């Protein structure tokens, strides 16, 4: 009796790769989110507000 797992025999158990368009959309969304966050660090008012909030924790 062979007890090995055969993913071809169970297609629902095999991991299906994401479609190419969905992967591109996910990478694009992640890149835009990173650019937005990094862009906020160039705004002096945001940096002062962030520093004030950090100091308020102590």
C-alpha positions as a Python dict, from the first residue, in 0.01 Angstrom:
ca = {
    (1, 'X'): (0, 0, 0),
    (2, 'X'): (145, 334, -108),
    (3, 'X'): (83, 609, 150),
    (4, 'X'): (240, 898, -42),
    (5, 'X'): (33, 1206, -118),
    (6, 'X'): (-35, 1268, -485),
    (7, 'X'): (-152, 1627, -550),
    (8, 'X'): (-262, 1535, -901),
    (9, 'X'): (-515, 1298, -750),
    (10, 'X'): (-652, 1576, -527),
    (11, 'X'): (-662, 1899, -732),
    (12, 'X'): (-843, 2092, -460),
    (13, 'X'): (-564, 2011, -213),
    (14, 'X'): (-289, 2131, -447),
    (15, 'X'): (-200, 2498, -411),
    (16, 'X'): (-305, 2695, -716),
    (17, 'X'): (-74, 2984, -814),
    (18, 'X'): (-228, 3330, -827),
    (19, 'X'): (-306, 3466, -1171),
    (20, 'X'): (-35, 3692, -1313),
    (21, 'X'): (-263, 4000, -1315),
    (22, 'X'): (-351, 3951, -948),
    (23, 'X'): (17, 3921, -854),
    (24, 'X'): (99, 4238, -1046),
    (25, 'X'): (-189, 4421, -879),
    (26, 'X'): (-74, 4308, -534),
    (27, 'X'): (285, 4420, -600),
    (28, 'X'): (163, 4752, -740),
    (29, 'X'): (-58, 4813, -436),
    (30, 'X'): (226, 4727, -195),
    (31, 'X'): (467, 4954, -383),
    (32, 'X'): (222, 5245, -383),
    (33, 'X'): (159, 5201, -10),
    (34, 'X'): (535, 5207, 60),
    (35, 'X'): (582, 5518, -157),
    (36, 'X'): (298, 5692, 27),
    (37, 'X'): (447, 5612, 368),
    (38, 'X'): (799, 5712, 265),
    (39, 'X'): (661, 6027, 102),
    (40, 'X'): (506, 6134, 432),
    (41, 'X'): (852, 6145, 587),
    (42, 'X'): (943, 6433, 353),
    (43, 'X'): (664, 6650, 500),
    (44, 'X'): (803, 6846, 797),
    (45, 'X'): (462, 6896, 963),
    (46, 'X'): (402, 6521, 960),
    (47, 'X'): (741, 6457, 1119),
    (48, 'X'): (671, 6709, 1398),
    (49, 'X'): (328, 6556, 1459),
    (50, 'X'): (477, 6206, 1467),
    (51, 'X'): (749, 6316, 1712),
    (52, 'X'): (488, 6484, 1935),
    (53, 'X'): (277, 6167, 1940),
    (54, 'X'): (580, 5955, 2026),
    (55, 'X'): (679, 6185, 2314),
    (56, 'X'): (320, 6182, 2441),
    (57, 'X'): (360, 5809, 2506),
    (58, 'X'): (623, 5873, 2776),
}
